[in-house]
Amino acid sequence: MGATGTDGTTGPAGTTGPAGHAAAPVEATSLLRFATAGSVDDGKSTLVGRLLHDSKSVLADQLEAVEHASRNRGQETPDLALLTDGLRAEREQGITIDVAYRYFATPRRRFILADTPGHVQYTRNMVTGASTAELAVVLVDARNGVVEQTRRHAAVAALLRVPHVVLAVNKMDLVDYAEPVFAAIAEEFTAYAASLGVPEITAIPISALTGDNVVTASANMDWYGGPTVLEHLETVPVSHDVSACVARFPVQYVIRPQTAEHPDYRGYAGQVASGVLRVGQRVTVLPSGRTSTVEGIDALGESVDVAWAPQSVTLRLADDLDISRGDLIVPADAAVTPSQDLTATVCHLHDRPLKVGERVLLKHTTRTVKAIVKDIPSRLTLDDLSQHPAPGELVANDIGRVVVRTAEPLAVDAYADSRRTGSFLLIDPADGTTLSAGMAGDAFAESTAPAEPEAAEAADDGWDF
């Protein structure tokens, strides 16, 4: 077993944590980030509420407030959906609008849950909630089966490279707990999700309202022998083999105290985005391409021999190089080639359309540079994964391909290789609002991509690079 870091992550085998403490059991300290999604009225918020309630993760005053609100609405039993529908508009309409984050823990694992909206116009919110998720729970109403929005959510999960997907067939109590209904839905969804490249799909029949197979096994579905939702969440493998990932260290801050005690100290602070860095390792600084050796690693005020994602540390290099915020320190034998031309898939988040020729700021890890949208080759139709060629612009909730030219070279990994260093944001330079969230590289098969039209020319105003 590897060591356990201060944030509950597990390091490579044979290492110790930054402070040299003994490793804690992985089962009690591992963290799972997961998101819920589904069509309107499929019961997402009720499932989350039931999960929190039955796992004893709800404080007494929270439960009392839910019971009081339920009585005021004329309901005899507590409406557990109110535990997550936090916005006033959500409570009044009985829908989820914003992403609701909840934190809870069991003796076996800690969880960060993102309850995402089901409406089509809030697809961008699901992208936000699932962007860091390691598992997605997609709800389906047993009476309706797989619908258009279900396919959208499966496509978004595949697009964001979510490694585990749970199909929760809800409201089984309304179909008399019929096994054939569940089997047909599970077969249809599994075939579709697998065609998108989702690596693992687990189907679970549940009733969030009555609690069947959410935390405790259902007595009404003895034909089902799989895990409950909570059991699966507690036992699903979460990759902690950080040594298998290529190391990436975005520099956030240069530390030069220049004190009498440390007259020559020069360190580079940041968070290890992926992989492992060790003292004595040969590294390359991007985009300059200069090389050096890791002379020391400081964590929590002490020197350590190794650092792994997602620890925050300070690196000291053997050579005095010109390094600043936004530079990327990587292993010398695993460097990515910096480029000013970036082709990516983006989800447009802003109400104002993203158009060809638009000037934006591109934020990648800790680096922000000027950029121009040179082309929008296609827009993805999530219903059937077809490509609409040359749309000219992307509106809110659209997912499409973009070609961006940056003012300075960026070392961007393919999103399929690294979700952290393969992602970026497009920002409005006028007011700093986020316009689009991007994923470098190809989202789905290249065979569906249309021929690229001629890129639009930008005006000569100092933003041509």
Phi, psi and chi 1 to 4 in degrees:
 res  aa     phi    psi   chi1   chi2   chi3   chi4
   1 MET       -  141.6 -179.0 -171.5  -59.8      -
   2 GLY   -82.0  178.0      -      -      -      -
   3 ALA   -80.8  158.4      -      -      -      -
   4 THR  -105.4  125.1  -57.7      -      -      -
   5 GLY   -78.0  178.1      -      -      -      -
   6 THR   -67.5  -19.7   55.2      -      -      -
   7 ASP  -100.2   10.9   55.7   -0.3      -      -
   8 GLY    89.1   -0.5      -      -      -      -
   9 THR   -81.7  157.9   58.1      -      -      -
  10 THR  -109.0  129.6  -56.7      -      -      -
  11 GLY   -88.1 -180.0      -      -      -      -
  12 PRO   -62.4  153.3  -14.5   25.5      -      -
  13 ALA   -58.7  140.6      -      -      -      -
  14 GLY    87.1    5.5      -      -      -      -
  15 THR  -110.6  164.8   62.7      -      -      -
  16 THR  -119.3  163.3   57.7      -      -      -
  17 GLY   -67.0  170.3      -      -      -      -
  18 PRO   -55.2  -34.1  -25.0   32.7      -      -
  19 ALA   -96.7    4.7      -      -      -      -
  20 GLY    79.5   15.2      -      -      -      -
  21 HIS   -73.9  156.1  -63.5  -58.1      -      -
  22 ALA   -68.1  151.8      -      -      -      -
  23 ALA   -71.5  137.3      -      -      -      -
  24 ALA   -87.8  159.7      -      -      -      -
  25 PRO   -59.3  132.2  -22.8   33.1      -      -
  26 VAL   -60.3  -37.5  174.2      -      -      -
  27 GLU   -60.2  -31.4  -67.9   80.0   10.5      -
  28 ALA   -91.2  -15.1      -      -      -      -
  29 THR  -116.6  -13.1   61.0      -      -      -
  30 SER   -67.1  150.5   61.4      -      -      -
  31 LEU  -117.5  132.8  171.3   68.1      -      -
  32 LEU  -118.1  122.9  175.2   68.9      -      -
  33 ARG   -98.1  124.0  -62.0  174.1 -178.4  -91.7
  34 PHE  -140.1  158.4   72.0  100.6      -      -
  35 ALA  -126.5  149.9      -      -      -      -
  36 THR  -111.0  145.1   59.0      -      -      -
  37 ALA  -150.7  159.0      -      -      -      -
  38 GLY   168.5  170.7      -      -      -      -
  39 SER   -73.0  168.1  -60.1      -      -      -
  40 VAL   -59.6  134.4  178.6      -      -      -
  41 ASP    68.9   16.7  -66.1  -30.3      -      -
  42 ASP   -78.2  -15.3  -83.2   -4.5      -      -
  43 GLY   101.7   27.9      -      -      -      -
  44 LYS   -61.3  -52.1  -62.5 -179.5  -54.7  -59.5
  45 SER   -65.1  -34.6  -62.9      -      -      -
  46 THR   -65.9  -40.3  -58.2      -      -      -
  47 LEU   -61.7  -45.8  170.2   61.9      -      -
  48 VAL   -63.9  -43.1  173.9      -      -      -
  49 GLY   -61.5  -42.6      -      -      -      -
  50 ARG   -64.2  -40.4  173.7   63.2   64.9 -176.5
  51 LEU   -62.1  -44.6 -164.2   59.5      -      -
  52 LEU   -68.5  -42.0  -64.1  174.1      -      -
  53 HIS   -67.1  -50.1  178.3  -89.8      -      -
  54 ASP   -75.7  -18.6  -70.6    5.0      -      -
  55 SER   -92.5   10.5   63.3      -      -      -
  56 LYS    60.3   40.4  -55.2  -64.1 -171.3  -73.5
  57 SER  -108.4   14.8  -59.5      -      -      -
  58 VAL  -111.6  128.4 -179.6      -      -      -
  59 LEU   -70.4  154.5  -61.9  176.3      -      -
  60 ALA   -60.0  -41.3      -      -      -      -
  61 ASP   -69.1  -31.6   58.7  -20.2      -      -
  62 GLN   -66.1  -44.1  -69.3  177.6  -48.8      -
  63 LEU   -65.1  -39.1 -175.6   58.1      -      -
  64 GLU   -63.7  -39.7 -176.8  179.2  -12.8      -
  65 ALA   -65.0  -39.5      -      -      -      -
  66 VAL   -65.8  -42.6  167.5      -      -      -
  67 GLU   -62.4  -40.8  -68.1  172.7  -15.8      -
  68 HIS   -64.9  -46.1  178.2   72.0      -      -
  69 ALA   -63.5  -36.8      -      -      -      -
  70 SER   -66.2  -42.0  -59.8      -      -      -
  71 ARG   -62.9  -38.4  -74.6 -166.1  -61.5  -90.8
  72 ASN   -65.4  -23.2  -71.4  -17.7      -      -
  73 ARG   -94.6    5.2  -63.4  168.9   61.2  172.1
  74 GLY    82.8   17.7      -      -      -      -
  75 GLN   -96.9  136.1  -63.5  171.4  -62.7      -
  76 GLU   -77.7  -32.1  -63.3 -179.3    0.2      -
  77 THR  -111.8  154.6   58.0      -      -      -
  78 PRO   -61.5  134.9  -21.4   31.8      -      -
  79 ASP   -88.1   99.5 -176.3   -4.0      -      -
  80 LEU   -67.4  -15.5  -62.0  179.7      -      -
  81 ALA   -63.7  -24.3      -      -      -      -
  82 LEU   -68.4  -15.3  -63.9  177.6      -      -
  83 LEU   -68.0  -24.3  -72.3  170.0      -      -
  84 THR  -115.9  -25.6   55.8      -      -      -
  85 ASP   -76.8   84.8  -75.9  -19.7      -      -
  86 GLY   -85.1  -29.8      -      -      -      -
  87 LEU   -74.1  146.1  -62.3  177.5      -      -
  88 ARG   -59.0  -42.3  171.7 -175.5 -114.4  177.6
  89 ALA   -62.3  -33.1      -      -      -      -
  90 GLU   -68.6  -43.3  -66.9  176.1  -29.7      -
  91 ARG   -66.4  -38.0  -66.1 -166.5  -62.1  -92.6
  92 GLU   -71.4  -39.2  -69.6  175.0  -11.3      -
  93 GLN   -90.1  -15.8  -61.1  179.3   56.9      -
  94 GLY    72.0   29.0      -      -      -      -
  95 ILE  -131.4  166.5   62.5  172.1      -      -
  96 THR   -99.7  130.3  -60.4      -      -      -
  97 ILE  -112.2  -53.4  -64.0  174.6      -      -
  98 ASP   -98.3  167.3 -160.0    4.7      -      -
  99 VAL   -77.9  123.4  179.7      -      -      -
 100 ALA  -104.4  119.3      -      -      -      -
 101 TYR   -96.9  135.0  -69.4   94.5      -      -
 102 ARG  -132.5  142.9  -67.9  -66.0  178.6  -93.1
 103 TYR  -118.2  128.0  -51.4   84.5      -      -
 104 PHE  -152.2  169.8   68.4  101.9      -      -
 105 ALA  -148.1  151.6      -      -      -      -
 106 THR  -121.5  172.0   67.4      -      -      -
 107 PRO   -59.7  -17.3  -27.3   35.9      -      -
 108 ARG  -100.1  -23.9  -55.1 -174.9   67.6  178.5
 109 ARG  -164.8  154.2  179.3  169.4  -81.1  175.5
 110 ARG  -101.3  151.6  -64.6  178.6  -65.7  120.8
 111 PHE  -134.4  142.2  -57.9   94.8      -      -
 112 ILE  -120.1  116.9  -62.0  178.7      -      -
 113 LEU  -110.3  134.6  180.0  156.3      -      -
 114 ALA  -115.8  109.4      -      -      -      -
 115 ASP   -88.8  110.2 -176.2   24.2      -      -
 116 THR  -102.8  156.2   67.2      -      -      -
 117 PRO   -70.0  161.3  -15.7   29.5      -      -
 118 GLY  -105.5  -17.1      -      -      -      -
 119 HIS   -67.3  148.7  -77.0   67.8      -      -
 120 VAL   -58.6  -40.1  174.9      -      -      -
 121 GLN   -72.0   -5.3   63.1  -96.4   40.1      -
 122 TYR  -112.5   24.9  -59.8  125.7      -      -
 123 THR   -57.1  -36.5  -59.7      -      -      -
 124 ARG   -61.3  -31.9   55.0 -172.4  173.4 -176.6
 125 ASN   -68.8  -35.3  -61.0   61.4      -      -
 126 MET   -66.9  -38.7 -175.2 -160.6  169.5      -
 127 VAL   -59.6  -42.3  171.0      -      -      -
 128 THR   -62.0  -47.4  -59.1      -      -      -
 129 GLY   -69.4  -33.9      -      -      -      -
 130 ALA   -92.2   -5.0      -      -      -      -
 131 SER   -63.2  -29.4   61.3      -      -      -
 132 THR  -110.9    6.7   58.1      -      -      -
 133 ALA   -78.8  144.6      -      -      -      -
 134 GLU   -98.6   -9.0  -63.8  155.4  -52.8      -
 135 LEU  -151.5  143.2 -179.5  146.5      -      -
 136 ALA  -124.1  130.5      -      -      -      -
 137 VAL  -100.4  113.0  179.2      -      -      -
 138 VAL  -103.5  118.1  178.1      -      -      -
 139 LEU   -90.1  144.6  -93.5   74.4      -      -
 140 VAL  -133.9  133.7  170.4      -      -      -
 141 ASP   -74.1  121.9 -171.1  -35.0      -      -
 142 ALA   -58.5  -26.2      -      -      -      -
 143 ARG   -76.6  -26.6  -60.8  168.9  -60.5  175.5
 144 ASN  -104.4  -23.5  -58.6  -32.4      -      -
 145 GLY    71.6 -159.4      -      -      -      -
 146 VAL   -74.9  118.0  176.2      -      -      -
 147 VAL  -113.4 -179.8  -63.8      -      -      -
 148 GLU   -57.4  -43.5 -178.4  178.3  -60.2      -
 149 GLN   -67.6  -29.9 -169.9   68.2  -17.1      -
 150 THR   -62.1  -43.2  -50.5      -      -      -
 151 ARG   -66.1  -36.2  -70.2 -171.0  -72.9  -88.7
 152 ARG   -60.6  -46.3  -76.9 -161.9 -173.3   94.5
 153 HIS   -65.9  -36.5  -69.3  146.4      -      -
 154 ALA   -64.6  -40.4      -      -      -      -
 155 ALA   -65.7  -41.0      -      -      -      -
 156 VAL   -64.5  -41.4  169.9      -      -      -
 157 ALA   -60.9  -41.5      -      -      -      -
 158 ALA   -68.0  -41.2      -      -      -      -
 159 LEU   -60.5  -40.3  179.2   71.4      -      -
 160 LEU   -86.3    3.8  -64.9  173.6      -      -
 161 ARG    59.6   40.9  -60.8  -61.1 -160.5  -84.1
 162 VAL   -72.1  120.0  179.2      -      -      -
 163 PRO   -72.7  -24.9   22.3  -30.8      -      -
 164 HIS  -128.9  133.4  -52.7  -79.0      -      -
 165 VAL  -126.2  130.4  171.7      -      -      -
 166 VAL  -108.9  124.1  172.6      -      -      -
 167 LEU   -93.2  110.4  171.8   67.4      -      -
 168 ALA  -100.8  104.9      -      -      -      -
 169 VAL   -83.0  101.9 -177.8      -      -      -
 170 ASN   -92.3  167.2 -167.6   24.4      -      -
 171 LYS    62.6   37.0  -56.1 -172.9 -178.8 -178.1
 172 MET   -63.5  -23.4  -72.6  -63.1  -65.5      -
 173 ASP   -66.1  -23.5   53.8  -48.4      -      -
 174 LEU   -87.1   -4.9  -59.9 -178.0      -      -
 175 VAL  -121.2   27.0  -66.5      -      -      -
 176 ASP    58.0   31.9  -63.1  -34.2      -      -
 177 TYR    53.8   37.7  -59.4  101.0      -      -
 178 ALA   -76.4  122.0      -      -      -      -
 179 GLU   -62.5  -40.9 -178.8 -179.6    8.1      -
 180 PRO   -60.1  -34.5  -24.1   35.0      -      -
 181 VAL   -63.2  -47.8  173.6      -      -      -
 182 PHE   -62.5  -45.0  167.0   73.5      -      -
 183 ALA   -62.1  -40.6      -      -      -      -
 184 ALA   -66.9  -42.6      -      -      -      -
 185 ILE   -66.3  -43.2  -65.4  172.9      -      -
 186 ALA   -62.7  -40.6      -      -      -      -
 187 GLU   -65.9  -44.0 -178.6  179.5    3.5      -
 188 GLU   -65.0  -46.1  180.0 -178.6   -4.5      -
 189 PHE   -67.4  -42.8  179.4   86.2      -      -
 190 THR   -61.2  -41.7  -60.1      -      -      -
 191 ALA   -63.6  -42.0      -      -      -      -
 192 TYR   -68.3  -48.4 -179.0   75.6      -      -
 193 ALA   -63.6  -38.7      -      -      -      -
 194 ALA   -64.2  -35.0      -      -      -      -
 195 SER   -66.8  -22.1   70.5      -      -      -
 196 LEU   -84.6  -11.9  -59.4  178.1      -      -
 197 GLY    98.3   12.6      -      -      -      -
 198 VAL   -66.0  122.4  176.3      -      -      -
 199 PRO   -73.3  -30.2   23.6  -31.6      -      -
 200 GLU  -143.1  127.0 -179.6 -176.6  -76.2      -
 201 ILE  -126.8  128.7  -56.4  126.0      -      -
 202 THR  -123.4  125.0  -58.3      -      -      -
 203 ALA  -103.6  131.9      -      -      -      -
 204 ILE  -133.7  125.3  -56.1  175.6      -      -
 205 PRO   -82.8  129.5   29.7  -31.3      -      -
 206 ILE  -140.6  167.6   68.2  169.1      -      -
 207 SER  -135.2  103.7  172.0      -      -      -
 208 ALA   -65.4  -31.9      -      -      -      -
 209 LEU   -67.0  -42.0 -174.4   63.7      -      -
 210 THR   -98.2  -11.0   59.5      -      -      -
 211 GLY    91.9    5.7      -      -      -      -
 212 ASP   -62.7  122.0  -69.6  -83.1      -      -
 213 ASN    61.3   21.1  -76.4  -21.0      -      -
 214 VAL   -88.9  -62.2  177.7      -      -      -
 215 VAL  -112.1  -38.5  172.1      -      -      -
 216 THR  -113.0  149.8   57.3      -      -      -
 217 ALA   -65.6  146.2      -      -      -      -
 218 SER   -85.9  134.3  171.3      -      -      -
 219 ALA   -81.1  -10.6      -      -      -      -
 220 ASN   -91.8   -8.5  -60.7  -57.1      -      -
 221 MET  -130.7   64.1  -69.1  178.6  -80.9      -
 222 ASP   -68.2  -12.9   53.0    5.3      -      -
 223 TRP   -75.1  -13.1   45.4  -95.7      -      -
 224 TYR   -97.8  123.9  172.6   73.1      -      -
 225 GLY  -113.1   10.5      -      -      -      -
 226 GLY   -87.9 -173.0      -      -      -      -
 227 PRO   -77.4  159.9   31.5  -36.4      -      -
 228 THR   -75.2  172.8   65.4      -      -      -
 229 VAL   -60.6  -47.2  173.2      -      -      -
 230 LEU   -65.4  -40.5 -176.9   60.2      -      -
 231 GLU   -59.3  -41.6  -73.6  172.8   -9.4      -
 232 HIS   -67.3  -41.7 -175.7   70.4      -      -
 233 LEU   -62.5  -34.5  -65.5  176.8      -      -
 234 GLU   -76.4  -24.2  -72.0 -178.7  -36.1      -
 235 THR  -114.9   -9.4   57.8      -      -      -
 236 VAL   -61.7  135.7   66.5      -      -      -
 237 PRO   -64.9  128.2  -17.1   29.1      -      -
 238 VAL  -112.5  122.4  177.5      -      -      -
 239 SER   -64.9  117.3  176.0      -      -      -
 240 HIS  -117.9   10.3  -72.0  -68.6      -      -
 241 ASP   -82.5   72.2 -174.0   11.8      -      -
 242 VAL   -67.2  -20.2  -67.4      -      -      -
 243 SER   -69.2  -15.9   58.8      -      -      -
 244 ALA   -82.8   -9.9      -      -      -      -
 245 CYS   -97.1  149.5  -55.3      -      -      -
 246 VAL   -73.1  133.2  176.8      -      -      -
 247 ALA   -71.0  136.5      -      -      -      -
 248 ARG  -140.6  129.5  -64.8  -71.1 -174.0  -99.8
 249 PHE  -133.5   96.1 -176.4   81.0      -      -
 250 PRO   -74.5  128.5  -12.4   27.8      -      -
 251 VAL   -76.4  125.1  176.0      -      -      -
 252 GLN  -100.6  -33.8 -176.7  172.2   -7.9      -
 253 TYR  -156.0  139.4 -173.2   70.4      -      -
 254 VAL   -97.6  123.9  179.1      -      -      -
 255 ILE  -103.3  117.3  -59.8  176.3      -      -
 256 ARG  -137.7   84.8  -66.2 -163.7   65.3 -171.7
 257 PRO   -65.8  -32.8   22.0  -31.7      -      -
 258 GLN    50.5   46.9  -64.4  179.4  -46.8      -
 259 THR  -101.2  169.4   60.5      -      -      -
 260 ALA   -62.9  -32.6      -      -      -      -
 261 GLU   -74.7  -35.0 -175.9 -180.0    0.1      -
 262 HIS  -130.3   70.0  -57.2  -74.0      -      -
 263 PRO   -68.7  -28.1   26.3  -34.8      -      -
 264 ASP  -113.6   13.3  -60.0  -39.2      -      -
 265 TYR   -70.2  132.8 -173.6   94.4      -      -
 266 ARG  -144.7  111.7 -174.3 -177.0 -178.8   95.3
 267 GLY  -126.4  158.7      -      -      -      -
 268 TYR  -121.1  109.6  -51.5  101.4      -      -
 269 ALA   -93.0  146.4      -      -      -      -
 270 GLY   172.6 -173.7      -      -      -      -
 271 GLN  -111.1  131.1 -175.2 -177.4   55.2      -
 272 VAL   -65.1  114.9 -176.7      -      -      -
 273 ALA   -75.3  -33.1      -      -      -      -
 274 SER  -163.7  157.6   61.5      -      -      -
 275 GLY    74.6 -160.7      -      -      -      -
 276 VAL  -132.6  137.7  178.7      -      -      -
 277 LEU  -119.8  139.5  -71.2  169.0      -      -
 278 ARG  -129.0  152.5  -57.3  177.1 -173.1  -87.0
 279 VAL   -63.4  135.6  171.7      -      -      -
 280 GLY    91.6   -5.9      -      -      -      -
 281 GLN   -77.6  139.7 -174.8  173.4    5.1      -
 282 ARG   -81.1  129.7 -165.0   70.4 -179.8  166.4
 283 VAL  -131.0  160.0  -65.5      -      -      -
 284 THR  -119.3  139.2  -62.5      -      -      -
 285 VAL  -101.0  123.5  179.9      -      -      -
 286 LEU  -109.7  144.3  -60.2  174.3      -      -
 287 PRO   -91.6    1.2   32.5  -35.6      -      -
 288 SER   -67.2  -31.5   69.1      -      -      -
 289 GLY    85.0    3.0      -      -      -      -
 290 ARG   -73.2  149.7  -65.7 -176.4  174.6   89.8
 291 THR  -118.3  156.4   60.1      -      -      -
 292 SER  -161.0 -170.2 -175.5      -      -      -
 293 THR  -125.5  140.4  -58.4      -      -      -
 294 VAL   -69.5  110.2  178.5      -      -      -
 295 GLU   -85.6  -31.9 -174.3  176.9   61.3      -
 296 GLY  -163.0  157.1      -      -      -      -
 297 ILE  -131.3  125.4  -57.7  174.6      -      -
 298 ASP  -110.7  129.8  -60.9  -33.9      -      -
 299 ALA  -140.0  126.0      -      -      -      -
 300 LEU    54.2   38.0  -61.6  178.4      -      -
 301 GLY    81.0    4.0      -      -      -      -
 302 GLU  -127.1  152.8  -63.8 -172.6   13.2      -
 303 SER   -82.2  135.2  -66.0      -      -      -
 304 VAL  -129.3  165.9  -63.5      -      -      -
 305 ASP   -94.6  -19.1  -65.2  -32.6      -      -
 306 VAL  -147.8  147.8   59.4      -      -      -
 307 ALA  -136.5  142.7      -      -      -      -
 308 TRP  -136.9  161.1   60.1   86.0      -      -
 309 ALA   -66.1  140.9      -      -      -      -
 310 PRO  -105.2   44.2   37.0  -32.2      -      -
 311 GLN   -67.6  146.7  -70.6 -179.3  -40.5      -
 312 SER   -99.1  120.8  -65.0      -      -      -
 313 VAL  -141.2  175.8  -62.0      -      -      -
 314 THR  -121.3  124.8  -60.3      -      -      -
 315 LEU   -95.5  141.5  -61.5 -175.1      -      -
 316 ARG  -118.9  129.1  -70.7  179.5  -79.2  115.0
 317 LEU  -105.1  155.9  -58.4 -175.8      -      -
 318 ALA   -72.2  -26.8      -      -      -      -
 319 ASP  -109.9  149.3  -58.9  -74.4      -      -
 320 ASP   -86.9   90.3 -172.4   11.5      -      -
 321 LEU  -102.1  158.4  -57.0 -179.6      -      -
 322 ASP   -82.6   97.2 -179.2   13.9      -      -
 323 ILE  -125.6  137.2  -60.1  175.4      -      -
 324 SER  -138.0  175.0   58.0      -      -      -
 325 ARG   -55.4  134.4  174.4 -177.0  171.7   89.0
 326 GLY   100.7  -17.5      -      -      -      -
 327 ASP   -70.7  156.1  -73.9  -11.3      -      -
 328 LEU  -120.0  122.6 -167.6   66.8      -      -
 329 ILE   -99.1  123.9  -61.1  176.9      -      -
 330 VAL  -136.7  161.0  -56.1      -      -      -
 331 PRO   -58.9  140.9  -23.4   33.9      -      -
 332 ALA   -62.2  -28.1      -      -      -      -
 333 ASP   -93.7    7.8   58.6   -7.3      -      -
 334 ALA  -141.1   41.2      -      -      -      -
 335 ALA   -83.6  149.5      -      -      -      -
 336 VAL  -100.7  146.5   60.7      -      -      -
 337 THR   -78.3  118.5  -57.4      -      -      -
 338 PRO   -64.8  147.8  -19.4   32.5      -      -
 339 SER  -150.7  153.1  173.7      -      -      -
 340 GLN   -93.2   -8.6  -70.6 -178.8  -99.4      -
 341 ASP  -108.9  123.3  -63.1  -58.7      -      -
 342 LEU  -128.3  123.2  178.1   62.8      -      -
 343 THR  -108.6  129.9  -59.4      -      -      -
 344 ALA  -153.4  168.3      -      -      -      -
 345 THR  -101.8  131.2  -60.6      -      -      -
 346 VAL  -125.6  149.6  -56.1      -      -      -
 347 CYS  -106.1  120.2  175.8      -      -      -
 348 HIS   -81.3  126.2 -169.1   58.2      -      -
 349 LEU  -103.9  -21.4  -50.4  174.9      -      -
 350 HIS   -92.1  153.7 -157.1  -85.2      -      -
 351 ASP   -70.3  -24.7  -69.6  -28.9      -      -
 352 ARG   -82.4  131.9 -167.1 -172.6   77.1 -130.9
 353 PRO   -62.6  152.7  -21.0   32.5      -      -
 354 LEU   -97.0  122.5 -179.1   72.2      -      -
 355 LYS  -118.3  156.4  -61.1 -177.8  178.3 -178.7
 356 VAL   -62.2  134.9  174.1      -      -      -
 357 GLY    91.2   -2.4      -      -      -      -
 358 GLU   -73.3  140.4 -172.4  160.8   -2.8      -
 359 ARG   -89.8  130.4  -77.5   79.3  171.5  155.8
 360 VAL  -139.5  170.9  -64.2      -      -      -
 361 LEU  -104.3  138.1  -63.7  176.9      -      -
 362 LEU  -112.2  119.8 -170.1  150.6      -      -
 363 LYS  -104.5  117.1  178.5  174.8  173.5   54.9
 364 HIS  -123.9  117.5  173.8 -110.0      -      -
 365 THR    49.8 -115.6   63.4      -      -      -
 366 THR  -101.4   10.3   57.1      -      -      -
 367 ARG  -110.8  133.3 -169.9 -179.9 -171.9   88.7
 368 THR  -125.5  125.8  -58.4      -      -      -
 369 VAL  -133.1  160.0  -59.8      -      -      -
 370 LYS   -71.9  148.9  -69.4 -178.5  177.1 -179.5
 371 ALA  -153.9  161.7      -      -      -      -
 372 ILE  -127.5  134.5  -65.3  176.1      -      -
 373 VAL   -77.6  103.3  179.2      -      -      -
 374 LYS   -82.1  -27.3  -60.0  -64.9  -72.4 -174.5
 375 ASP  -162.8  150.1 -168.9   16.7      -      -
 376 ILE  -125.4   87.9  -57.3  178.7      -      -
 377 PRO   -63.9  -33.6  -19.2   31.6      -      -
 378 SER  -160.5  160.7   62.5      -      -      -
 379 ARG  -119.9  134.7 -176.7 -178.5   68.8 -117.3
 380 LEU   -86.5  130.5 -178.7   67.6      -      -
 381 THR   -95.8  108.7  -56.7      -      -      -
 382 LEU   -69.9  -20.1  -72.1  177.0      -      -
 383 ASP   -61.0  -45.2  -56.0  -17.3      -      -
 384 ASP  -130.0    9.6   56.3    6.0      -      -
 385 LEU    62.2   23.8  -58.2 -175.2      -      -
 386 SER   -82.0  157.9   63.4      -      -      -
 387 GLN  -105.9  126.1  -63.1  -81.5   -2.9      -
 388 HIS   -93.8  111.1  177.8   76.7      -      -
 389 PRO   -73.7  146.6   26.5  -33.2      -      -
 390 ALA    46.5   59.0      -      -      -      -
 391 PRO   -71.1  -20.4   27.8  -35.1      -      -
 392 GLY    84.5  -31.0      -      -      -      -
 393 GLU  -157.2  162.4   65.3  178.0   24.5      -
 394 LEU  -120.7  131.6  -62.3  176.9      -      -
 395 VAL  -102.4  175.5  -61.0      -      -      -
 396 ALA   -53.7  133.7      -      -      -      -
 397 ASN    80.3   -5.8  -62.6  -58.4      -      -
 398 ASP   -70.8  146.1  -84.5   -7.8      -      -
 399 ILE  -120.7  125.7  -65.4  175.7      -      -
 400 GLY  -154.2  173.1      -      -      -      -
 401 ARG   -90.7  139.8  -58.8  -75.1  -70.2  164.2
 402 VAL  -133.9  153.0  -60.8      -      -      -
 403 VAL  -117.8  122.5  177.8      -      -      -
 404 VAL  -120.8  138.1  179.0      -      -      -
 405 ARG  -111.6  125.0  173.9   80.1  171.6  176.4
 406 THR  -103.1  156.0   59.2      -      -      -
 407 ALA   -72.8  -25.5      -      -      -      -
 408 GLU  -132.3  151.8  -55.6  168.2   26.9      -
 409 PRO   -64.7  141.3  -18.6   30.5      -      -
 410 LEU  -123.2  142.1  -66.7  176.8      -      -
 411 ALA   -96.9   90.0      -      -      -      -
 412 VAL  -110.1  126.0 -177.7      -      -      -
 413 ASP   -80.2  162.1  -72.4  -63.9      -      -
 414 ALA   -68.3  138.4      -      -      -      -
 415 TYR   -60.3  -31.8 -174.3   79.8      -      -
 416 ALA   -65.1  -24.9      -      -      -      -
 417 ASP   -90.7  -33.8  -62.4  -29.1      -      -
 418 SER  -151.7  112.7  173.1      -      -      -
 419 ARG   -67.8  -26.4  -65.2  172.8   77.4 -173.8
 420 ARG   -80.4  -53.0  176.4   76.6 -176.8  -84.6
 421 THR   -93.1    4.0   54.4      -      -      -
 422 GLY  -103.3    4.1      -      -      -      -
 423 SER  -113.7  159.6   59.1      -      -      -
 424 PHE  -158.9  170.9   61.2   89.1      -      -
 425 LEU  -123.0  144.1  -64.7  176.4      -      -
 426 LEU  -102.7  128.0  -62.2 -177.9      -      -
 427 ILE  -124.0  143.5  -60.6  170.9      -      -
 428 ASP   -71.7  118.4 -172.3  -25.6      -      -
 429 PRO   -68.4  -17.1   25.1  -32.9      -      -
 430 ALA   -78.4  -43.7      -      -      -      -
 431 ASP  -127.8    0.0   56.7   17.0      -      -
 432 GLY    80.1    8.9      -      -      -      -
 433 THR   -77.6  148.9   57.2      -      -      -
 434 THR   -78.1  129.1  -61.0      -      -      -
 435 LEU   -97.3  -50.1  -59.4  174.8      -      -
 436 SER  -144.1  152.7  -55.7      -      -      -
 437 ALA  -109.9  129.1      -      -      -      -
 438 GLY  -117.2  152.8      -      -      -      -
 439 MET  -131.0  114.3  -65.2  150.7  -79.6      -
 440 ALA   -69.1  143.2      -      -      -      -
 441 GLY    95.9 -169.2      -      -      -      -
 442 ASP   -89.3  131.9  -68.0  -51.8      -      -
 443 ALA   -78.2  -53.7      -      -      -      -
 444 PHE  -122.2 -168.0  -62.9  108.5      -      -
 445 ALA   -60.5  138.4      -      -      -      -
 446 GLU   -65.9  -21.0  -69.2 -174.1   12.5      -
 447 SER   -64.9  -18.7   59.7      -      -      -
 448 THR   -88.8   -8.2   61.2      -      -      -
 449 ALA   -79.7  137.3      -      -      -      -
 450 PRO   -80.6  169.8   31.2  -34.8      -      -
 451 ALA   -64.7  140.5      -      -      -      -
 452 GLU   -77.7  128.5  -65.7 -173.3   -0.4      -
 453 PRO   -75.4  169.2   27.5  -34.1      -      -
 454 GLU   -66.0  133.4 -175.6  176.7  -10.6      -
 455 ALA   -68.4  145.8      -      -      -      -
 456 ALA   -76.3  146.3      -      -      -      -
 457 GLU   -87.0  138.6  -68.4  -66.4  -29.2      -
 458 ALA   -91.9  154.2      -      -      -      -
 459 ALA   -68.4  152.0      -      -      -      -
 460 ASP   -83.7   84.7 -175.7   11.5      -      -
 461 ASP  -130.2   24.2   57.5    0.1      -      -
 462 GLY    92.0   -0.4      -      -      -      -
 463 TRP  -108.5   11.9  -81.1   64.2      -      -
 464 ASP   -89.3  127.9  -77.5  -29.1      -      -
 465 PHE  -123.3      -  -27.8  116.0      -      -
